[in-house]
Amino acid sequence: MGLAVGMTACFLIFLYVNFELSYDSDHTKADRIYRLVTDVKTPTESMNLSITCWPFAPNLKVEFPEIESFVRTLGTNTLVRKGNIKFEENTLFADSSLFQIFDFKLIKGNPKTALKDQFSIVLSETAAKKYFGNADPIGQRLILGKSRAGTVTGIMKDIPENSQIRADMLQSMSSLTQNPDLQLDEKWNDFGAITFLLLRFGTNYKALEAKFPAFIEKYIGKQQKQSQAYFTFFLEPLRDVYLYSTRDGSTRDVKNGKIRNVYIFSVIAIFILLIACINFINLTTARSADRAKEVGVRKVAGAAKQQLAGQFIGETVILCLIAFLISICLSILLLPLFNELSGKTISEGIFTNSYPVLALLFGAIGIGLLAGLYPALVLSSFKPVAVLKGRFVTGSRGSILRKGLVIAQFTISISLIIGTLIVYKQMNYMRDSDLGFNKDQMIVIRTGLDATKLAFKKAISEIPAVKSATLSSSVPGNGNAADLSEIENKNGEMQVAGIDFYNVDYDYINQYKIKLVAGRTFSRDFGTDSTQALILNETAVKVFGYSSPREAIGKRFKQSGREGKIIGVVKDFHFRSLQESIKPLSIRINLSQCNLMSIKLEPRNLNSTIASIERKWKALILDEPFSYSFLDESFDKQYRGEERFEKLFFNFAVLAIFISCLGLLGLASYSTIQRTKEIGVRKVLGASVSSIVTMLSKEFLILVLIAAAIAFPIAWWAMEQWLHDFAYRITISWGAFAGAGCTALSIALLTVSFQAIKAAMANPVKSLRTE
C-alpha cells in the first residue's frame, strides 16, 4: 500500500508536470514561432508589456527577410446573436496568417482565406452547435454587437486546454485594421496587439533582435524623443512564454504558468516516491528476523547466496508489480478529483497516452530491483549455524542505515508541513488584507457601451434593496487600460509616464469607499469635471516627485487628448492582485467608455433583488444577455492559481506524512521484534507498561528531532524563495517551524506508541518460553 500510494501520487504529478510542459508544443512550427514583446522606458519608469504597437509587425516583415510571416491577435468579449439565440463569446481578432503559423485545425473552410475578408468569423465546434445545431454554418450570418453582421467562413476544432492562445470565436483582424475610423496601422503609439513572428529556418532570433533598435530609430526615432517614451522590442520563444515569461499571458483569460511550480511538484513527486522506497526497505528488513530461520534452513539444504538473493529480489519485484496494479486503479479513481484540484483537465484518462503508464510500469520494476537489493543481500548473508541456534543478531550498519532513512523521510515530511503552513498563511494574508476599497455585496454587470445604461441605472435605483449603482470601464481585479500621460511634476515640468486609468462616473469613488487624502472628488456641480479633471492615487503622486498629496492638487495634466488639472488624490488601493505592487493610477470621468455597472446591494434577499434587476434589464436592454458576477468572487479569481497550488501542496504533504508513518511503523515493528525477550525480562522484573512504551518510543522521537533540525533551515530557505514572487507577503515566523515540529512529533508518537503498547502488553511467558 505504501508503494501503491507513492506511485499514484508520483504518477498524477507526472501527468500534471507533463501537461504544464506541453503548452503550445503541438504546433509543428513551434520552434520557429516567437512572441514579440515591448519594454517602454519613460523618464519615470520602465514598463514590461506583452503587447506591441499595431504597425510594428507589418513593417518588420517588409524590412527583414528573416521573418517569414506574422500574426497579430486581440482578445475581447463579443455579443453574438442569431435570432433569439444570444451569447457573449470569448473572441480573438487575428490576422489571416493565423492558420499558416499555428496548427489550429479547420474542420470546414479554407485556412488561407478564412480570416482574410472583413467581418469573417471562424467558430469553434462547440460555438457552432450553439447557433446552428447540426446545420452547415458556412456562409451563414451572425449579428456581432448591436448591428454589425459577420459571415461564418470556417469551423475549427475546439482549441485544446494546453494552448495559451484560446478562444471560442475568431474574427478577421482586417475588421479593425481596415476600419478608416481607427487607422490602426498608422498609430505607432497605439499598443494593443499580441504579436507572433514566424522566422525562417536557421534564423538566429537574438541576431534579429539586435537589428530592432535601428529599425525603431528609422520609423519613430523623432516621435520617441518628442514623447520621451522609448521602445525596446524583444522576442520570446513560443514554448517559453507560458512557463518562463514574466509578462502577461497571450490571451486575456489564460494566465501564464510558473516553472517554479513545475519544479516544486517534480521535487515533491521524487520525494514521495523516495519515501515509499525507503518504507519498502525498512518494512522488508524489519521482517528479516521472521525469515531468518527460513534462510538458515534453505542454506543448510544447499541454497546458494545468489539463489536466495534472486528469490528475495523476485519477491520485491512481484510486490512492486502488485503495487503498480493498485496504483493504476487508484489513478483511475482519483484522476477526476485531481483534474478538479488542479483546475485543468490534465488528462481525459490515464490510458489516453500510453507513455506515462509504461513509464510507471518500468519504474515499478526498477523500484522493485533497487528496493529489494539491500534486503536481499542482508537476508541471503545470514549464517545458518547462528540462526538455527537462535543466536541471530543483525549488524549495527543495518540499524544505522534504517535510522538514517527514517531521518531522511521525516526531514522531507517536516519540510512539507512547514511549506504547507507558510503557503496557507500567505494565502490567508492575501485574502484578509485591507484592499483599500469595499467589495462586499457588490455585483458587476457588463452593460456594453449602450446609451440605455443610464436609463437602466436610474431604473434600478427605484429597487429598495439597491443601495447605489455606478458606471466604469474597470473594476478592481478585472484589468484596466493604460496610457502615456504628461503630468506636471514638482519642478513645474510636464513629465511623461505610463499610467493606468479608470473611466468612471460621479458615484464610483463614493460607492467603492475609496478614501480621499487630498483635494476633492468628482462633482456634478463642476461642469469641467467631465472633461478637464483628473484624480491620482498616492503612488502616482510620488512618481512625479511630490512629498505630500496636497502638493499635486491644481497641477496640469495631458492624457488621451484631454488637458486639465488634478483635483484630488485617493489613498492607494489594490486594483490588481496583491502579488503586484500598487502602480500609478489615474481616474477620470468618461461615461462614453464605461461598459460595466457595479451595484451595491442589501445583504438580505439577494436572489429576489437580482431577479428584480434582471426584469429591469430585460425591459430596457433587449439585445444584451443578462449576466452578473459578484465582485468579491471575481477579484478572488486572481488568486485561483495560488489556491490550487495550496490545495495540491497540502494534499501531497499529507501523503508524504502518511507514507513516512508507514516507514516509522516498520522500524518500530523491527525494533520490538528484536527486543521481544528484553521486554519480557523487564516485565517479569516489574517494569510497567508506560516505562516500556517510553523506552521504545524515545529513540524514534530522537530521530524525528534530528530530522526537524535538518528540515528547518532547508524549509526556511525554500519558502523564502517562494515568497520572493509576492509584492505583499508575510514574514516567516518560528510558529510555523514549532507547529511543524510538534505535528511531526505527535504523529510519530502515535505511530510508534501503537506498536510499543502492543509489545508492552504482550504476555512475557510467550517470549521467554524458549529460554
C-alpha positions in Angstrom: 0.0 0.0 0.0 2.9 2.4 0.8 4.4 1.8 -2.7 0.9 2.0 -4.4 0.1 5.3 -2.7 3.6 6.7 -3.5 3.4 5.5 -7.2 -0.1 7.0 -7.5 1.0 10.4 -6.2 4.1 10.4 -8.4 2.0 9.3 -11.5 -0.6 12.1 -11.0 2.2 14.7 -10.5 3.9 13.4 -13.6 0.7 13.9 -15.6 0.4 17.5 -14.2 4.0 18.4 -14.9 3.8 16.8 -18.4 0.7 18.9 -19.1 2.3 22.1 -18.0 5.4 21.4 -20.1 3.2 20.6 -23.1 1.8 24.1 -23.7 1.9 25.0 -27.4 4.1 22.0 -28.2 1.6 20.6 -30.7 2.4 23.3 -33.3 4.7 21.8 -35.9 6.4 25.2 -36.4 6.7 25.9 -32.6 10.5 26.1 -32.7 10.3 29.0 -35.2 7.5 31.0 -33.6 8.3 33.9 -31.3 6.2 36.3 -29.3 7.1 40.0 -29.9 7.1 42.0 -26.6 7.9 45.6 -25.6 9.7 47.5 -23.0 8.6 51.1 -22.7 11.0 53.4 -20.9 10.0 56.9 -19.8 11.8 59.4 -17.5 9.7 57.9 -14.7 9.7 54.2 -15.2 10.1 51.1 -17.4 7.1 49.1 -18.4 7.3 45.5 -19.5 4.5 44.8 -21.9 3.3 41.7 -23.7 1.6 43.8 -26.4 3.1 45.8 -29.3 2.1 48.7 -31.4 -0.1 47.9 -34.4 2.2 48.9 -37.4 5.3 47.2 -36.0 4.9 43.7 -37.3 3.8 44.5 -40.9 6.8 46.9 -41.3 9.2 44.3 -39.7 8.0 41.8 -42.3 8.9 44.2 -45.1 12.3 45.2 -43.7 13.7 41.8 -42.6 13.7 38.7 -44.9 14.3 36.6 -41.8 10.7 37.0 -41.0 8.5 34.5 -42.9 5.2 35.6 -41.6 3.5 37.3 -38.6 0.1 37.3 -36.9 -1.5 39.8 -34.5 -4.2 38.9 -32.1 -6.5 40.9 -29.8 -8.8 39.3 -27.3 -12.2 40.7 -26.3 -15.8 39.6 -25.5 -18.4 40.0 -28.2 -22.1 39.8 -28.1 -23.2 37.3 -30.8 -26.8 36.9 -31.9 -28.7 34.6 -34.3 -32.5 35.2 -34.0 -33.4 34.7 -30.3 -30.1 32.9 -29.5 -27.6 35.2 -28.0 -24.3 34.7 -26.1 -21.3 36.7 -25.1 -18.4 34.9 -26.8 -14.7 34.8 -25.9 -13.4 36.3 -29.1 -10.0 36.7 -30.7 -9.3 39.1 -33.6 -6.5 37.6 -35.7 -4.7 38.2 -39.0 -5.4 35.8 -41.9 -2.0 34.1 -41.4 -3.1 32.6 -38.1 -3.8 29.1 -39.6 -0.5 29.2 -41.5 1.6 29.8 -38.4 -0.4 27.8 -35.8 -1.8 24.3 -36.2 -5.4 25.1 -35.2 -7.4 22.6 -37.2 -10.1 23.8 -39.5 -12.9 21.2 -40.0 -14.6 23.4 -42.6 -13.3 26.3 -44.6 -10.1 27.3 -46.3 -7.3 28.1 -43.8 -5.7 30.6 -46.2 -8.8 32.7 -46.7 -11.0 32.0 -43.6 -9.8 35.2 -41.9 -8.9 37.3 -44.9 -12.0 39.5 -45.5 -13.6 42.0 -43.2 -16.2 40.6 -40.7 -15.2 37.0 -41.4 -15.9 34.6 -38.5 -14.4 31.2 -37.6 -16.3 29.3 -34.9 -15.2 26.5 -32.6 -17.2 23.3 -32.9 -18.9 24.0 -29.6 -19.8 27.6 -30.5 -21.1 26.5 -34.0 -23.5 24.0 -32.3 -24.9 26.7 -30.1 -26.0 28.8 -33.0 -26.6 26.3 -35.8 -27.1 22.9 -34.3 -26.2 20.2 -36.9 -26.8 22.6 -39.8 -23.9 23.7 -42.0 -22.9 27.2 -40.8 -20.5 28.1 -43.7 -21.8 31.3 -45.3 -24.3 31.9 -42.6 -24.5 35.3 -40.9 -24.3 36.3 -37.2 -25.0 39.7 -35.6 -22.0 41.0 -33.7 -22.5 43.6 -31.1 -25.5 45.8 -31.8 -25.9 45.5 -35.5 -22.7 44.5 -37.3 -23.1 41.4 -39.4 -20.4 38.8 -39.7 -20.1 35.8 -42.1 -19.1 32.3 -40.9 -16.2 31.2 -43.1 -14.8 28.3 -41.1 -15.3 25.8 -38.3 -12.3 24.8 -36.2 -11.8 22.1 -33.6 -12.1 23.3 -30.1 -8.7 24.8 -29.1 -7.0 22.4 -26.6 -6.6 23.5 -23.0 -2.8 23.4 -23.2 -2.8 26.4 -25.5 -2.1 29.9 -24.4 -4.0 31.2 -27.4 -7.6 30.3 -26.7 -11.0 31.5 -28.0 -14.4 30.2 -29.0 -14.7 32.6 -31.9 -12.1 34.2 -34.3 -12.8 37.4 -36.2 -10.7 38.8 -39.0 -8.2 41.4 -37.9 -9.0 43.3 -41.1 -12.3 44.2 -39.5 -10.2 46.5 -37.2 -7.1 47.4 -39.3 -9.2 48.3 -42.4 -11.6 50.5 -40.4 -11.0 54.0 -41.7 -12.1 55.5 -38.3 -9.4 53.6 -36.4 -6.4 53.7 -38.8 -4.5 51.3 -36.5 -1.7 50.5 -38.9 -0.7 54.2 -38.8 -0.6 54.5 -35.0 2.9 53.8 -33.7 1.9 54.8 -30.1 -1.2 52.7 -30.0 -0.5 49.4 -28.2 -2.9 46.6 -28.1 -1.9 43.6 -30.3 -0.2 40.4 -29.1 2.2 39.7 -32.0 3.8 36.5 -33.1 6.6 36.2 -35.7 7.4 33.1 -37.7 11.1 33.1 -38.5 12.7 31.3 -41.5 14.7 28.1 -40.9 18.1 28.8 -39.5 17.4 32.3 -38.2 19.2 33.4 -35.0 16.5 35.2 -33.2 19.0 37.1 -31.0 20.8 38.4 -34.1 17.4 39.6 -35.5 16.6 41.2 -32.1 19.8 43.2 -32.3 18.6 44.9 -35.5 15.4 46.2 -33.9 16.9 49.4 -32.4 18.0 50.7 -35.8 14.5 49.9 -37.2 12.8 51.8 -34.4 15.1 54.8 -34.9 14.3 54.8 -38.6 10.5 54.8 -38.2 9.8 56.6 -34.9 13.1 58.0 -33.7 11.9 61.6 -33.7 8.5 60.7 -32.3 10.1 58.9 -29.3 12.3 61.9 -28.5 9.2 64.2 -28.6 7.2 61.9 -26.4 10.1 60.9 -24.1 8.9 57.3 -24.4 11.5 54.9 -25.8 10.5 51.4 -27.1 12.7 48.3 -27.0 11.4 45.1 -28.6 12.3 41.5 -27.7 11.5 38.0 -28.9 10.3 35.3 -26.6 10.3 31.6 -28.0 6.7 30.4 -28.1 7.4 27.3 -25.9 9.0 29.6 -23.2 6.1 32.0 -23.0 3.7 30.1 -20.8 6.2 29.0 -18.1 9.1 31.4 -18.3 7.7 34.8 -19.3 7.2 37.4 -16.5 4.8 39.4 -18.7 1.0 39.0 -19.1 -0.4 35.9 -21.0 -1.1 35.8 -24.7 -4.9 35.6 -24.2 -6.9 37.6 -21.6 -8.4 34.5 -19.9 -5.2 32.4 -19.9 -2.8 33.2 -17.1 0.8 32.2 -17.5 2.0 29.3 -15.5 5.2 29.2 -13.4 8.2 27.0 -14.0 8.8 27.3 -10.2 5.6 25.3 -9.5 6.6 22.7 -12.0 10.0 22.3 -10.2 8.3 22.2 -6.8 5.8 19.5 -7.7 8.5 17.5 -9.5 10.7 17.5 -6.4 7.6 16.5 -4.3 7.0 13.6 -6.6 10.6 12.4 -6.3 10.4 12.8 -2.5 7.1 10.9 -2.2 8.5 8.0 -4.3 11.8 8.1 -2.4 9.9 7.9 0.9 7.8 4.9 -0.5 11.1 3.2 -1.5 12.6 3.8 1.9 9.5 2.4 3.5 9.8 -0.7 1.4 13.4 -1.3 2.5 12.5 -0.7 6.2 9.5 -2.9 6.2 11.3 -5.7 4.4 14.3 -5.6 6.7 12.0 -5.3 9.7 10.6 -8.7 8.7 14.1 -10.2 8.1 14.1 -11.6 11.7 10.9 -13.5 11.0 12.6 -15.1 7.9 16.0 -15.8 9.5 15.3 -19.4 10.2 13.8 -19.9 6.7 17.1 -18.6 5.3 19.1 -20.9 7.6 17.1 -24.0 6.6 17.4 -23.1 2.9 21.2 -22.6 3.2 21.6 -25.9 5.1 19.6 -27.6 2.3 22.1 -26.3 -0.2 20.7 -23.0 -1.4 23.4 -20.6 -2.7 23.6 -16.9 -1.7 22.8 -15.9 -5.3 19.7 -18.1 -5.4 18.4 -16.6 -2.1 19.1 -13.0 -3.3 17.4 -13.8 -6.6 14.4 -15.2 -4.8 14.0 -12.1 -2.5 14.5 -9.6 -5.3 11.9 -11.5 -7.3 9.5 -11.2 -4.4 10.0 -7.5 -4.2 9.5 -7.1 -7.9 6.3 -9.0 -7.7 5.1 -6.9 -4.8 6.0 -3.7 -6.8 4.0 -5.0 -9.8 1.0 -5.6 -7.4 1.5 -2.1 -6.2 1.6 -0.9 -9.8 -1.8 -2.5 -10.5 -3.3 -1.0 -7.3 -1.7 2.4 -8.4 -3.4 2.2 -11.8 -6.8 1.5 -10.1 -6.2 4.4 -7.7 -5.2 6.7 -10.5 -8.3 5.9 -12.5 -10.4 6.7 -9.4 -8.5 9.9 -8.4 -7.9 11.5 -11.8 -11.2 13.3 -12.0 -10.6 14.7 -8.4 -7.1 15.6 -9.4 -8.3 17.4 -12.5 -10.7 19.4 -10.3 -7.9 20.2 -7.8 -5.6 21.4 -10.5 -8.3 23.4 -12.2 -7.4 21.8 -15.6 -8.2 18.7 -17.5 -4.7 17.5 -17.4 -5.8 14.2 -18.9 -9.1 12.7 -20.0 -7.9 9.2 -18.8 -4.7 7.6 -17.8 -4.7 5.4 -20.9 -5.1 8.4 -23.3 -1.3 8.4 -23.7 0.4 5.0 -23.1 3.8 6.7 -22.4 3.1 7.6 -18.7 1.6 4.2 -17.9 4.6 2.4 -19.5 7.0 4.8 -17.6 5.2 3.8 -14.3 5.4 0.1 -15.1 9.1 0.2 -15.8 9.5 2.5 -12.8 7.8 -0.1 -10.6 10.1 -2.9 -11.9 13.1 -0.6 -11.3 11.9 0.2 -7.8 11.5 -3.5 -7.1 15.0 -4.2 -8.2 16.6 -1.3 -6.3 14.4 -1.5 -3.2 14.8 -5.3 -3.0 18.6 -5.3 -3.5 19.6 -4.3 0.1 17.1 -6.6 1.9 18.1 -9.5 -0.4 21.8 -9.1 0.4 21.1 -8.8 4.1 18.8 -11.9 4.2 21.0 -14.0 2.0 24.1 -13.3 4.1 22.7 -14.8 7.4 24.9 -17.5 8.8 22.8 -20.7 9.1 24.5 -22.1 12.2 24.0 -18.9 14.2 20.4 -18.5 13.0 19.4 -22.1 13.8 21.0 -21.9 17.2 18.9 -18.8 18.0 21.9 -16.5 18.2 20.8 -14.4 15.2 21.7 -10.7 15.7 21.6 -8.1 12.9 24.6 -5.8 12.4 24.9 -2.2 13.5 25.4 -1.0 9.9 21.8 -2.1 9.1 20.5 -0.3 12.1 22.3 2.9 11.2 21.0 2.8 7.7 17.4 2.3 8.8 17.6 5.1 11.2 19.2 7.3 8.6 16.4 6.5 6.2 13.8 7.4 8.8 15.5 10.7 9.4 15.5 11.4 5.7 11.8 10.6 5.5 10.9 12.9 8.3 13.2 15.7 7.0 11.1 15.7 3.8 7.8 15.4 5.7 8.6 18.2 8.2 9.8 20.4 5.3 6.5 19.8 3.5 4.5 20.6 6.7 6.3 23.9 7.1 5.7 24.7 3.4 2.0 23.9 3.8 1.7 26.2 6.8 3.5 29.1 5.2 1.6 28.7 1.9 -1.7 28.7 3.9 -0.6 31.8 5.9 0.4 33.7 2.8 -3.0 32.9 1.1 -4.9 34.0 4.2 -2.9 37.2 4.3 -3.8 37.9 0.7 -7.5 37.1 1.3 -7.8 39.1 4.5 -5.7 42.2 3.7 -7.2 45.6 3.6 -7.6 46.3 -0.1 -8.4 50.0 0.3 -11.9 49.7 -1.2 -15.2 47.9 -0.4 -16.1 44.9 -2.4 -18.8 43.3 -0.3 -22.3 42.7 -1.6 -21.4 44.2 -5.0 -22.4 42.7 -8.3 -21.0 43.7 -11.6 -22.9 43.7 -14.9 -21.4 44.2 -18.3 -23.7 46.8 -19.9 -21.5 47.4 -23.0 -21.5 51.0 -24.4 -25.2 51.1 -24.9 -26.7 54.6 -24.2 -29.6 52.9 -22.4 -27.2 52.1 -19.5 -28.0 55.5 -17.9 -31.7 54.7 -18.0 -31.1 51.3 -16.6 -29.0 52.8 -13.7 -31.9 55.2 -12.9 -34.5 52.4 -13.1 -32.7 50.0 -10.7 -32.3 52.9 -8.2 -36.0 52.5 -7.6 -35.5 49.0 -6.2 -35.4 49.3 -2.4 -32.6 46.7 -1.9 -30.3 48.6 -4.3 -28.1 50.9 -2.2 -26.3 52.5 -5.1 -25.0 51.9 -8.7 -22.1 53.3 -10.6 -20.6 53.0 -14.1 -17.0 52.4 -15.0 -14.7 50.9 -17.6 -12.9 48.8 -15.0 -13.4 47.3 -11.6 -10.6 46.1 -9.2 -9.2 42.8 -10.2 -10.5 42.7 -13.8 -7.8 44.6 -15.6 -7.7 48.1 -16.9 -6.2 50.3 -19.7 -3.0 52.3 -19.5 -1.7 55.3 -21.5 1.3 57.6 -21.7 0.4 60.7 -19.8 2.0 64.0 -19.1 1.8 65.3 -15.6 3.3 68.5 -14.2 6.0 67.4 -11.7 7.4 69.1 -8.7 9.7 71.2 -10.8 6.9 72.6 -12.9 7.8 70.4 -16.0 5.5 68.2 -17.9 6.8 64.7 -17.2 5.8 61.7 -19.3 4.8 58.4 -17.6 2.8 55.3 -18.4 -0.2 55.5 -16.1 -3.1 53.1 -15.6 -6.5 54.7 -15.8 -10.2 54.1 -14.9 -13.1 55.7 -16.7 -15.8 56.3 -14.2 -19.0 58.2 -13.4 -19.5 60.6 -10.5 -20.6 58.0 -8.0 -17.7 55.5 -8.4 -15.3 56.7 -5.6 -18.1 57.1 -3.0 -19.7 53.7 -3.8 -16.4 51.8 -3.6 -15.5 53.7 -0.4 -12.1 54.7 -1.8 -10.6 57.2 0.7 -9.7 60.7 -0.4 -6.5 62.0 1.1 -6.3 65.4 -0.6 -8.4 67.7 -2.8 -11.9 66.7 -3.7 -13.8 64.0 -5.6 -15.7 64.5 -8.9 -18.9 66.6 -8.6 -21.7 67.4 -10.9 -21.6 70.9 -9.5 -18.4 71.5 -11.5 -19.1 71.4 -15.2 -15.5 70.9 -16.2 -15.0 67.7 -14.2 -16.3 65.6 -17.1 -13.5 66.8 -19.4 -10.8 68.6 -17.5 -10.4 66.9 -14.2 -8.2 64.0 -13.0 -7.7 62.2 -9.8 -4.5 60.3 -9.0 -3.6 57.7 -6.4 -0.7 58.2 -3.9 1.7 56.1 -5.9 1.2 58.3 -8.9 1.8 61.5 -6.8 5.1 60.1 -5.6 6.2 59.2 -9.1 6.1 62.9 -10.0 8.2 64.0 -7.0 5.6 65.3 -4.6 6.2 64.5 -1.0 2.6 65.3 0.0 -0.6 64.5 -1.9 -1.7 68.1 -1.3 1.2 69.4 -3.4 -0.3 67.7 -6.5 -3.6 69.5 -6.3 -4.1 72.0 -9.2 -1.2 70.7 -11.2 -1.6 70.3 -15.0 -2.1 67.0 -16.9 -2.4 65.8 -20.6 -3.9 62.4 -21.2 -5.5 60.8 -24.3 -6.3 64.1 -25.8 -7.6 65.7 -22.6 -6.0 68.6 -20.7 -6.9 69.9 -17.3 -5.9 69.9 -13.7 -5.6 67.4 -10.9 -8.5 67.9 -8.4 -7.9 65.1 -5.9 -5.7 62.3 -4.6 -7.1 59.0 -3.3 -5.4 56.6 -0.9 -3.7 53.7 -2.7 -6.0 50.7 -3.2 -5.2 47.3 -4.6 -6.8 47.5 -8.0 -4.7 44.5 -9.0 -3.6 41.3 -7.2 -1.5 41.6 -4.0 1.2 39.7 -5.9 1.9 43.0 -7.7 2.9 46.3 -6.1 0.4 49.1 -6.5 1.0 51.0 -9.7 0.3 54.7 -10.6 -3.4 55.1 -11.3 -5.5 58.0 -12.7 -9.3 58.2 -12.5 -11.3 60.4 -14.9 -15.0 61.0 -15.8 -15.8 59.4 -19.2 -19.3 58.0 -19.4 -19.0 57.1 -23.1 -16.3 54.5 -22.3 -18.0 53.0 -19.2 -19.2 49.4 -20.1 -19.5 48.0 -16.5 -22.1 48.7 -13.8 -21.3 48.0 -10.2 -24.4 47.6 -8.0 -24.3 47.7 -4.2 -27.0 45.5 -2.7 -28.6 45.0 0.7 -27.4 41.6 2.0 -31.0 40.3 2.6 -33.0 38.5 -0.1 -30.2 38.7 -2.7 -31.9 36.3 -5.1 -35.2 38.3 -5.3 -33.2 41.6 -5.6 -31.2 40.2 -8.5 -34.4 38.9 -10.1 -35.8 42.5 -9.9 -32.7 43.9 -11.5 -33.0 41.3 -14.3 -36.6 42.3 -15.0 -35.5 46.0 -15.4 -32.7 44.9 -17.7 -34.9 42.9 -20.0 -37.3 45.8 -20.2 -34.7 48.4 -21.2 -31.7 46.5 -22.7 -33.2 44.0 -25.2 -30.1 43.0 -27.1 -27.6 42.1 -24.3 -28.0 38.9 -22.3 -28.2 39.5 -18.6 -25.3 38.2 -16.7 -23.6 39.3 -13.5 -20.8 38.3 -11.1 -20.1 39.2 -7.5 -17.1 41.5 -7.3 -15.5 39.6 -4.3 -15.6 36.3 -6.3 -14.2 37.8 -9.5 -11.5 39.6 -7.5 -10.5 36.4 -5.8 -10.1 34.7 -9.2 -6.7 36.4 -9.4 -5.6 34.0 -6.7 -7.1 30.9 -8.2 -3.7 29.6 -9.3 -2.2 30.1 -5.8 -5.2 28.5 -4.2 -4.9 25.4 -6.4 -1.2 25.3 -5.6 -2.1 25.5 -1.9 -4.5 22.6 -2.2 -2.2 20.4 -4.2 0.7 21.2 -1.9 -1.4 20.3 1.2 -2.7 17.0 -0.3 0.8 15.8 -1.3 2.2 16.8 2.1 -0.4 14.7 3.8 0.5 11.8 1.5 4.2 12.2 2.3 3.5 12.2 6.0 1.2 9.2 5.8 3.9 7.2 3.9 6.5 8.3 6.3 4.4 7.0 9.2 4.3 3.6 7.4 8.1 3.7 7.4 8.2 4.6 11.1 5.8 1.8 11.8 8.1 -0.6 10.0 11.1 0.4 12.1 9.1 0.3 15.3 8.0 -3.2 14.3 11.5 -4.3 13.6 12.8 -2.8 16.9 10.1 -4.5 19.0 10.7 -7.9 17.3 14.4 -7.6 18.1 13.7 -6.7 21.7 10.9 -9.1 22.4 12.9 -11.1 25.0 14.3 -7.9 26.6 10.7 -6.6 27.0 9.6 -10.0 28.6 12.5 -9.9 31.1 11.8 -6.3 32.0 8.1 -7.1 32.6 9.0 -10.1 34.8 11.3 -7.9 36.8 8.4 -5.4 37.4 8.6 -2.8 34.6 5.3 -1.0 33.9 3.7 -0.7 30.5 4.3 3.1 30.5 8.0 2.7 31.1 8.4 0.1 28.4 6.4 2.3 25.9 8.7 5.3 26.9 11.8 3.2 26.3 10.7 2.0 22.9 9.4 5.4 21.8 12.3 7.6 22.9 14.8 6.5 20.2 12.3 7.2 17.5 11.4 10.6 18.8 15.1 11.5 18.8 15.2 10.6 15.1 12.3 12.9 14.4 14.0 15.7 16.4 17.2 15.2 14.3 15.0 15.4 11.2 13.4 18.6 12.4 16.8 20.2 13.0 17.8 19.4 9.4 14.4 20.3 7.9 14.1 23.8 9.5 16.9 25.6 7.6 16.0 23.8 4.3 12.3 24.7 4.6 13.2 28.4 5.6 15.4 28.8 2.5 12.8 27.2 0.1 9.9 29.2 1.4 11.8 32.5 1.3 12.4 31.8 -2.4 8.7 31.1 -3.0 7.6 34.2 -1.1 10.0 36.3 -3.2 7.5 36.5 -6.0 4.9 38.3 -3.9 4.9 42.1 -3.6 3.0 41.9 -0.4 4.0 38.9 1.8 4.1 37.5 5.3 7.2 37.4 7.4 8.2 33.8 8.1 7.7 33.2 11.9 9.1 30.5 14.1 5.5 29.5 14.8 5.3 27.6 11.5 8.5 25.6 12.5 7.3 24.9 16.0 3.9 23.8 14.7 5.5 21.5 12.1 7.9 20.0 14.7 5.1 19.4 17.2 2.9 17.9 14.5 5.6 15.5 13.3 6.5 14.5 16.9 2.8 13.9 17.7 2.3 11.8 14.5 5.5 9.8 15.2 4.5 9.3 18.8 1.0 8.0 17.8 2.6 5.7 15.2 5.3 4.3 17.4 3.0 4.0 20.5 0.7 1.7 18.7 3.4 -0.9 18.2 5.1 -0.2 21.6 1.9 -0.6 23.6 1.1 -3.8 21.7 4.6 -5.2 22.6 4.5 -3.9 26.2 1.1 -5.6 26.9 2.1 -8.9 25.4 2.4 -11.9 27.8 6.1 -12.3 28.7 5.7 -16.1 29.1 5.4 -16.4 25.3 8.6 -14.5 24.7 10.6 -16.3 27.4 9.3 -19.9 27.0 12.2 -20.9 24.7 14.8 -19.9 27.3 
